[in-house]
Amino acid sequence: MGRQKFSRSLKRSICIEYMQSGKSRKEIAMKYNLPNVGTLSGWIQSSLSPLEIHEKCASLQPVTVQKDTDMAKERAA
């Protein structure tokens, strides 16, 4: 089975969910079947601005990430 592909917008949504939820990186990595927590850390650095990270995304609107079929559609796009 090959690696999953996540669109840039989906990566950003997952990062925002992590920053706003208070869940651990491990919990988010497991929820989205990421290979390791380092993947999420890399996405945070590449998908969010330093100001967003500094403010822990408090100024961003909460996001809901669709799983399963919606994620498959995002990856295919």
N, C-alpha and C positions, 0 to 999 in steps of 0.2 A: 504494500500500500504506500503510495507516494505522499509527499508532504502536502498539507493543506495550504491553499492559497487564500489569503485574506486581502480584500480591497483596502486601499488607503483609508477610505471613509469608515470601514468596519473596524480597522485597527484603531483609528482615532476614537470611535465609539466605545470600544472595549477599554481603552486607556482612561477615558473619562469615567466610565462606570467604575473602574478600579479606584480612581482618585476620589470619587464622590461617595463610594459605598462604605469605605472603612474596612473592606475585606482585605485579606492578605493577598500578596502576589500569587502565592501558591493556590489559594482558593480560586482566584480568577483563572489562573493557568489551567487548573483542573476543569473548571466549568466549560472552558472553550477548547479543551483538549490540545493545549499548547505543548510543545516538546519540553519546555522548562521555563522557570521564572525569568531567566535571562532574556528570553524572547520578548516577554512583556516589558521588561526594563528597556530593551532596545527600542521597542515601539514608542514608549513614552518619550524617549529622547528625540526620536525622529518625527513623531506625529503631533506633539504639543509644543507650544512656544515656551521659552524659559519663564515668562511671566505667568502663563497658565500653570506651569508646574509649581512655581513659587507660591502662587495663591491656591494651590491644590484644586484648581478648577472650580473654585467656589463661585466664580462669576458666570460660569457656563450653565446653560440649561441642562437639567437632568436628561439623560438619554435612556431609551430602552432598546436593547439589542435583541433582534429576533434570532431565534435559533432554528436549527433543522432546515426546513425547506427554504426559508428566507435567506439563511446564511449561504446555502448552496447557490441561490440565485445571485447573491452579491459576489461570490467567488467566481462565478461564471462570467460576470460582466466585465 
